[in-house]
Amino acid sequence: MNTIRPCGCKGVRTCLSCEKDFQIAKPSLHEQFQQLEPWSYCIQCERLYSGWDTTAVQAEHQQHDKAKGLPLPGVLVQEQFLSMDEGSQLMADLDTLRWDISQSGRRKQNFGPKTNFKKRKLQVGTFAGFPKSTEYVQRRFDEVPVLRNFQTIEQCSLEYEPSKGASIDPHVDDCWIWGERVVTVNCLGDAVLTLTVYEEQRAGKYNLDMVAEYENELLEPLLPDEQFSAYKGKVLRIPMPNLSLIVLYGPARYQFEHSVLREDVVERRVCIAYREFTPMYIAGADQQKGDPVREKSQIFSQIN
């Protein structure tokens, strides 16, 4: 079904509504992933330990032996990035803005340029900057060492509602236009990010071939085959606590697909995803194409 359904889903993307209305049998990623060896991330140890349940693994922190933990280069989980009061006010502000339907049971609020990943075409489109009420969140990135010089060029609020079976399928964020650091600020609700090894299915998927053009500029080098093999056959689970900051970069960003399973959305969850340009659009061959977008990204205004 390649037409957009009333719920917003298209193709292989589904939600509970269209699965019922169109009798779509969606394979369970939850069941598929449970056939793999589960490892969960301990935020305090910054290591992965055996187990599917991230809450249980976190609770065992005092008993963890770091020498037995599995490192995962390119992950930052910073708890309490927002205060409770900030989270409440941010949600109130976001809910005054229009929510648009998206795929897989999600809703979104997107502020950024128009992009065509297949044709690698960039246009400013209707992008006119970001909501003033969210400006302080971007400014706070300056306090996070791994986000030094991060310039947001797309900001997208995402709502996951369990009654809709909201989720996001395994994917790698596009590598032609979106830069190394994939940033998420969790505004409401706890969830889990699930990572699985990405093994190339077709040439050019996710524009991963573009990474070779800026690989020497990555903050965290990609894992060589002998190290990367340690993650094959495993499913990695990263807790995303309410009000936390999550950053994927280096190996975690490029060598794994990430997803949010519907089984891990047990309450309304809202997050804001932030993207930066690839180096070509910052100081490379495509800088002039990126300049108009960067100009717009400096604007914060009242948006209704």
Backbone torsions as a table, in degrees:
resi	resn	phi	psi	omega
1	MET	NA	95.5	-175.5
2	ASN	-92.6	-3.1	174.9
3	THR	-83.6	151.9	178.2
4	ILE	-74.2	124.7	179.8
5	ARG	-81.9	165.1	-179.3
6	PRO	-55.8	-28.4	-179.3
7	CYS	-77.9	-12.9	-178.8
8	GLY	104.9	-12.7	-178.9
9	CYS	-75.3	156.7	-179.2
10	LYS	-152.0	145.5	176.7
11	GLY	61.3	-129.2	-177.2
12	VAL	-80.3	-9.0	179.6
13	ARG	-77.0	130.8	-178.4
14	THR	-140.7	161.6	171.3
15	CYS	-131.5	176.9	-179.7
16	LEU	-61.1	-34.3	-177.6
17	SER	-63.9	-53.9	-176.6
18	CYS	-74.9	-26.7	174.6
19	GLU	-61.9	-37.7	178.0
20	LYS	-76.3	-48.4	-173.9
21	ASP	-68.4	-33.4	-176.0
22	PHE	-112.0	12.7	179.5
23	GLN	50.1	49.2	179.5
24	ILE	-91.0	124.5	177.1
25	ALA	-94.6	105.8	-177.8
26	LYS	-95.3	124.1	176.1
27	PRO	-58.9	143.6	-177.5
28	SER	-85.1	110.9	175.1
29	LEU	-63.8	-35.5	179.0
30	HIS	-56.7	-46.8	179.6
31	GLU	-68.2	-39.7	179.4
32	GLN	-62.7	-45.3	-176.7
33	PHE	-69.6	-27.7	179.3
34	GLN	-73.1	-7.1	172.6
35	GLN	-80.9	-13.3	178.6
36	LEU	-91.3	169.2	179.1
37	GLU	-81.4	114.8	-173.9
38	PRO	-85.3	136.9	174.7
39	TRP	-133.6	136.0	-179.1
40	SER	-117.9	148.4	-173.7
41	TYR	-88.4	128.2	172.5
42	CYS	-94.0	118.2	-175.7
43	ILE	-62.7	-39.8	-177.8
44	GLN	-70.3	-42.9	-178.5
45	CYS	-78.8	-24.1	-171.8
46	GLU	57.0	43.1	179.1
47	ARG	-141.7	158.6	174.9
48	LEU	-97.3	140.6	177.2
49	TYR	-131.2	154.7	-176.6
50	SER	-58.2	133.0	177.5
51	GLY	140.1	146.5	178.9
52	TRP	-86.6	-38.1	-172.2
53	ASP	-81.6	108.7	-176.9
54	THR	-65.7	-33.3	179.3
55	THR	-65.2	-42.6	179.6
56	ALA	-65.9	-41.0	179.4
57	VAL	-65.6	-41.5	177.3
58	GLN	-61.4	-39.5	-178.3
59	ALA	-65.3	-22.6	-179.1
60	GLU	-92.6	13.7	-174.4
61	HIS	-50.6	-44.4	-176.5
62	GLN	-62.2	-24.3	-179.0
63	GLN	-94.5	-0.8	-176.2
64	HIS	-71.3	138.4	172.8
65	ASP	-104.8	108.7	-175.3
66	LYS	-57.5	-30.9	-179.1
67	ALA	-64.8	-23.6	-179.3
68	LYS	-97.6	-5.7	178.7
69	GLY	-78.6	154.1	179.1
70	LEU	-100.0	120.8	179.3
71	PRO	-70.8	154.4	175.4
72	LEU	-135.3	90.1	-177.9
73	PRO	-61.9	136.3	175.3
74	GLY	94.3	29.1	177.3
75	VAL	-129.9	132.3	170.3
76	LEU	-127.8	126.1	170.7
77	VAL	-121.9	111.3	-179.8
78	GLN	-111.6	109.6	-179.4
79	GLU	-73.5	154.9	176.7
80	GLN	54.0	41.2	174.1
81	PHE	-64.3	-34.8	172.4
82	LEU	-111.0	149.0	173.6
83	SER	-81.1	167.5	177.8
84	MET	-59.4	-44.1	-179.7
85	ASP	-64.3	-41.1	179.1
86	GLU	-64.2	-41.3	179.2
87	GLY	-61.9	-43.2	179.6
88	SER	-63.9	-44.5	-179.5
89	GLN	-68.3	-39.7	179.6
90	LEU	-62.2	-41.6	178.0
91	MET	-64.5	-41.2	178.0
92	ALA	-61.0	-40.6	179.8
93	ASP	-68.5	-42.8	179.7
94	LEU	-63.3	-37.9	-176.9
95	ASP	-74.6	-6.9	171.4
96	THR	-84.1	-15.3	179.1
97	LEU	-89.3	160.2	-179.3
98	ARG	-72.9	131.7	172.1
99	TRP	-96.4	133.4	176.8
100	ASP	-106.7	145.4	176.8
101	ILE	-68.1	147.8	178.4
102	SER	-132.7	-164.5	-177.5
103	GLN	-91.1	164.4	173.7
104	SER	55.7	36.5	175.0
105	GLY	79.5	8.4	-178.4
106	ARG	-95.0	162.0	164.6
107	ARG	-121.1	159.0	-175.4
108	LYS	-145.1	160.1	169.1
109	GLN	-132.2	107.1	-171.9
110	ASN	-108.9	129.0	176.7
111	PHE	-128.0	107.6	-177.8
112	GLY	171.8	179.3	-177.0
113	PRO	-73.4	168.2	175.6
114	LYS	-87.8	126.9	-175.9
115	THR	-127.3	143.5	172.8
116	ASN	-122.5	102.0	-173.6
117	PHE	-66.7	-35.9	-177.9
118	LYS	-69.8	-43.4	-178.6
119	LYS	-90.5	-7.1	-178.3
120	ARG	55.5	52.6	179.6
121	LYS	-115.8	135.5	-179.4
122	LEU	-121.2	133.0	174.8
123	GLN	-137.8	147.4	175.5
124	VAL	-63.7	-39.0	-179.5
125	GLY	60.1	-133.7	-178.6
126	THR	-93.2	6.7	-177.4
127	PHE	-62.3	122.6	-178.5
128	ALA	-130.8	19.5	179.6
129	GLY	111.9	-168.6	-172.5
130	PHE	-116.4	160.6	177.6
131	PRO	-64.3	133.6	-179.8
132	LYS	-56.8	-34.5	-176.4
133	SER	-66.3	-15.2	-179.5
134	THR	-105.4	2.8	-173.7
135	GLU	-59.0	-42.1	-174.5
136	TYR	-62.7	-26.6	179.5
137	VAL	-66.0	-47.1	177.4
138	GLN	-63.0	-40.8	-179.8
139	ARG	-61.4	-33.3	-177.9
140	ARG	-69.3	-19.1	176.8
141	PHE	-58.2	-28.0	-179.6
142	ASP	-61.6	-20.4	-179.1
143	GLU	-86.4	-4.1	-177.3
144	VAL	-105.6	114.2	-174.5
145	PRO	-52.5	-41.7	-176.5
146	VAL	-71.1	-12.8	179.1
147	LEU	-103.7	17.0	178.0
148	ARG	-57.1	130.5	179.6
149	ASN	67.5	17.3	176.3
150	PHE	-72.6	124.8	175.9
151	GLN	-118.3	112.8	-179.4
152	THR	-67.0	128.3	173.0
153	ILE	-120.5	-6.6	168.2
154	GLU	-144.1	135.7	176.1
155	GLN	-129.3	123.6	-175.6
156	CYS	-134.2	115.6	173.6
157	SER	-79.4	137.4	179.9
158	LEU	-128.7	131.2	177.4
159	GLU	-111.3	130.0	175.0
160	TYR	-114.1	119.9	-178.3
161	GLU	-115.3	118.4	-175.4
162	PRO	-60.1	-30.7	-179.4
163	SER	-65.4	-18.3	178.2
164	LYS	-98.7	-1.7	-175.4
165	GLY	66.9	36.0	-175.2
166	ALA	-64.3	142.5	-178.8
167	SER	-163.8	178.8	168.4
168	ILE	-141.2	126.5	-174.4
169	ASP	-69.7	159.8	179.7
170	PRO	-56.7	133.8	-179.1
171	HIS	-162.2	164.7	167.8
172	VAL	-113.9	129.1	178.6
173	ASP	-60.0	144.2	-176.2
174	ASP	-51.0	140.1	-175.0
175	CYS	-106.9	-3.2	174.8
176	TRP	-78.8	-42.8	-173.0
177	ILE	-111.3	-37.2	-177.8
178	TRP	-86.9	131.4	-175.2
179	GLY	-75.6	-169.3	-170.5
180	GLU	-63.9	-43.1	-171.5
181	ARG	-88.2	117.9	177.0
182	VAL	-103.1	113.9	-168.7
183	VAL	-113.6	134.8	176.0
184	THR	-132.3	130.8	172.2
185	VAL	-110.1	120.3	-179.2
186	ASN	-86.8	117.2	-173.7
187	CYS	-98.0	-27.5	-176.3
188	LEU	-156.4	125.5	173.5
189	GLY	89.0	148.5	174.8
190	ASP	-90.4	151.7	175.6
191	ALA	-156.7	-175.8	-179.9
192	VAL	-134.3	136.3	173.1
193	LEU	-97.8	128.2	-177.3
194	THR	-109.9	126.9	-179.3
195	LEU	-114.4	137.6	174.0
196	THR	-134.4	148.3	-179.1
197	VAL	-57.0	132.2	175.2
198	TYR	-95.7	121.0	174.7
199	GLU	-115.3	123.6	-170.2
200	GLU	-51.5	125.8	179.8
201	GLN	-98.9	-33.0	175.7
202	ARG	-153.5	145.7	-177.6
203	ALA	-61.2	135.0	175.7
204	GLY	88.4	-6.1	-179.8
205	LYS	-61.5	137.4	-177.5
206	TYR	63.4	8.3	-175.3
207	ASN	57.5	31.7	-179.8
208	LEU	-63.2	-22.1	178.1
209	ASP	-62.3	-21.8	-178.9
210	MET	-72.3	-20.8	-175.2
211	VAL	-60.5	-31.8	-179.9
212	ALA	-58.2	-25.8	-178.2
213	GLU	-74.3	-20.3	-179.0
214	TYR	-134.8	17.6	-176.7
215	GLU	-59.4	-33.9	-178.5
216	ASN	-72.9	-5.2	178.9
217	GLU	-103.1	0.2	-176.3
218	LEU	-66.3	144.9	178.3
219	LEU	-68.2	-31.7	179.8
220	GLU	-132.1	120.4	-176.2
221	PRO	-65.4	150.0	177.5
222	LEU	-65.6	151.1	-177.9
223	LEU	-76.7	132.7	173.6
224	PRO	-67.8	162.2	-173.6
225	ASP	-54.2	-41.0	-176.0
226	GLU	-65.9	-31.2	175.8
227	GLN	-83.2	-38.8	-177.8
228	PHE	-64.1	-30.2	-178.1
229	SER	-60.8	-22.3	-179.6
230	ALA	-65.6	-19.6	-176.6
231	TYR	-97.4	-8.8	-178.1
232	LYS	-71.0	139.1	-177.3
233	GLY	82.8	4.9	-179.8
234	LYS	-115.2	155.1	170.3
235	VAL	-119.8	129.8	-173.6
236	LEU	-107.9	132.5	-174.1
237	ARG	-119.6	122.0	-177.1
238	ILE	-116.3	119.4	178.7
239	PRO	-66.5	141.4	175.8
240	MET	-123.2	81.8	-177.2
241	PRO	-66.6	152.7	174.1
242	ASN	-53.5	137.3	175.9
243	LEU	73.9	10.2	-178.2
244	SER	-92.9	166.7	174.3
245	LEU	-111.6	132.4	176.8
246	ILE	-122.2	132.2	175.1
247	VAL	-129.3	127.8	170.6
248	LEU	-108.5	135.4	177.9
249	TYR	-155.4	168.6	178.8
250	GLY	55.2	-134.9	-175.8
251	PRO	-56.4	-43.9	-177.5
252	ALA	-62.6	-29.4	-178.2
253	ARG	-82.7	-40.1	-171.0
254	TYR	-103.7	-23.6	-173.0
255	GLN	-105.3	2.1	178.3
256	PHE	-133.2	147.2	166.2
257	GLU	-87.9	143.8	176.7
258	HIS	-119.3	151.6	-176.4
259	SER	-151.7	164.2	170.1
260	VAL	-123.5	114.0	-178.0
261	LEU	-77.8	144.9	179.7
262	ARG	-62.9	-28.6	178.6
263	GLU	-67.7	-18.1	179.5
264	ASP	-94.4	1.8	176.6
265	VAL	-107.3	98.4	-174.3
266	VAL	-108.4	-3.6	176.8
267	GLU	-151.4	167.2	177.3
268	ARG	-56.1	127.0	178.2
269	ARG	-121.4	133.6	175.2
270	VAL	-130.3	131.9	175.3
271	CYS	-135.3	164.6	173.0
272	ILE	-119.7	124.5	178.4
273	ALA	-99.0	138.0	-178.3
274	TYR	-124.0	139.0	179.8
275	ARG	-129.5	147.5	174.4
276	GLU	-115.5	169.5	176.9
277	PHE	-76.2	157.4	166.4
278	THR	-73.7	160.4	-177.0
279	PRO	-55.9	-30.9	-178.8
280	MET	-60.7	-31.0	-177.8
281	TYR	-92.6	-4.7	179.1
282	ILE	-97.9	-50.7	-178.4
283	ALA	-146.1	28.6	-178.0
284	GLY	-118.8	-152.4	-173.7
285	ALA	-63.6	-25.9	-176.7
286	ASP	-105.4	19.9	-177.2
287	GLN	-57.3	-42.4	-177.7
288	GLN	-63.9	-31.8	177.2
289	LYS	-71.4	-30.2	-178.8
290	GLY	-83.4	-23.1	-174.9
291	ASP	-56.3	-45.8	-179.6
292	PRO	-62.0	-34.2	179.0
293	VAL	-70.4	-41.9	179.0
294	ARG	-62.9	-36.6	177.3
295	GLU	-61.2	-45.5	179.1
296	LYS	-65.4	-32.8	-175.9
297	SER	-71.7	-7.8	176.9
298	GLN	-86.1	-6.6	-173.3
299	ILE	-96.1	128.7	171.6
300	PHE	-124.9	123.5	-175.6
301	SER	-144.6	170.0	177.4
302	GLN	-72.4	121.5	-178.8
303	ILE	-120.0	130.9	-179.5
304	ASN	-104.1	NA	NA
